Amino acid sequence: DSSLRLVGSEMCIRDRIVDIAHTVAEGTGFELYVAAAVKGDNMHFDRQKFADACRLPRNKVLTGAGAAHKGIAEVADEINADIVLIGNPAGSDTVGSLIDRVNRDVLVLPANGA
């Protein structure tokens, strides 16, 4: 179903995670969106630059306000994502908090390339 959606996290700036997200989307037919959580001074980040880095059109980059887990969950709910794909940087509590917050599948990619 081409209406399925896959949400990547702000970690998609890393080429490896972008590649995996695109591969998953292409292999499943999911529509790929990227969620960027913004707060404070970052409320007006360069969406086009971020979209270019993720190899997506600007309208596929959505923002949620607040901490990463809250912003990503907000976007996932907004587009009714079927799965959330997120990178897991060392020492981050984002993934656990996100899993607790969303009522959908979460695919966690290790940041170390394993």
KAHUDA-V65307 format. One record per residue. N is the residue number from 1. RES is the residue in one small letter. PSI is psi in whole degrees, 0 to 359 (* if undefined). D_LAST is the distance of its C-alpha to the last C-alpha in whole Angstrom. Layout:
BEGIN
n->(N | N)
res->(RES | RES)
psi->(PSI | PSI)
d_last->(D_LAST | D_LAST)
END
This chain:
BEGIN
n->(1 | 2 | 3 | 4 | 5 | 6 | 7 | 8 | 9 | 10 | 11 | 12 | 13 | 14 | 15 | 16 | 17 | 18 | 19 | 20 | 21 | 22 | 23 | 24 | 25 | 26 | 27 | 28 | 29 | 30 | 31 | 32 | 33 | 34 | 35 | 36 | 37 | 38 | 39 | 40 | 41 | 42 | 43 | 44 | 45 | 46 | 47 | 48 | 49 | 50 | 51 | 52 | 53 | 54 | 55 | 56 | 57 | 58 | 59 | 60 | 61 | 62 | 63 | 64 | 65 | 66 | 67 | 68 | 69 | 70 | 71 | 72 | 73 | 74 | 75 | 76 | 77 | 78 | 79 | 80 | 81 | 82 | 83 | 84 | 85 | 86 | 87 | 88 | 89 | 90 | 91 | 92 | 93 | 94 | 95 | 96 | 97 | 98 | 99 | 100 | 101 | 102 | 103 | 104 | 105 | 106 | 107 | 108 | 109 | 110 | 111 | 112 | 113 | 114)
res->(d | s | s | l | r | l | v | g | s | e | m | c | i | r | d | r | i | v | d | i | a | h | t | v | a | e | g | t | g | f | e | l | y | v | a | a | a | v | k | g | d | n | m | h | f | d | r | q | k | f | a | d | a | c | r | l | p | r | n | k | v | l | t | g | a | g | a | a | h | k | g | i | a | e | v | a | d | e | i | n | a | d | i | v | l | i | g | n | p | a | g | s | d | t | v | g | s | l | i | d | r | v | n | r | d | v | l | v | l | p | a | n | g | a)
psi->(118 | 354 | 355 | 150 | 145 | 131 | 126 | 163 | 179 | 339 | 353 | 349 | 331 | 129 | 320 | 318 | 324 | 314 | 313 | 317 | 316 | 319 | 315 | 315 | 315 | 320 | 335 | 345 | 6 | 150 | 129 | 125 | 156 | 132 | 130 | 121 | 129 | 145 | 158 | 233 | 344 | 8 | 339 | 60 | 166 | 94 | 321 | 318 | 318 | 316 | 317 | 317 | 330 | 359 | 46 | 155 | 154 | 325 | 355 | 1 | 115 | 151 | 146 | 148 | 145 | 197 | 157 | 312 | 326 | 315 | 317 | 317 | 321 | 315 | 316 | 318 | 318 | 320 | 4 | 53 | 143 | 331 | 148 | 125 | 128 | 143 | 153 | 88 | 147 | 136 | 7 | 139 | 0 | 314 | 311 | 317 | 322 | 314 | 320 | 335 | 331 | 150 | 60 | 168 | 146 | 124 | 116 | 125 | 127 | 139 | 338 | 4 | 9 | *)
d_last->(30 | 30 | 31 | 27 | 25 | 21 | 21 | 18 | 18 | 19 | 16 | 16 | 18 | 14 | 14 | 11 | 12 | 15 | 14 | 13 | 15 | 18 | 17 | 17 | 20 | 22 | 21 | 22 | 25 | 24 | 25 | 23 | 24 | 22 | 23 | 24 | 25 | 28 | 30 | 33 | 33 | 30 | 32 | 33 | 30 | 30 | 29 | 30 | 28 | 25 | 25 | 26 | 22 | 21 | 23 | 25 | 29 | 30 | 31 | 27 | 26 | 28 | 28 | 29 | 30 | 29 | 26 | 23 | 23 | 26 | 26 | 23 | 25 | 28 | 27 | 26 | 29 | 31 | 30 | 29 | 26 | 24 | 21 | 19 | 16 | 14 | 12 | 11 | 12 | 12 | 16 | 17 | 19 | 19 | 17 | 19 | 22 | 21 | 21 | 24 | 26 | 25 | 26 | 24 | 21 | 17 | 14 | 12 | 8 | 6 | 8 | 6 | 4 | 0)
END
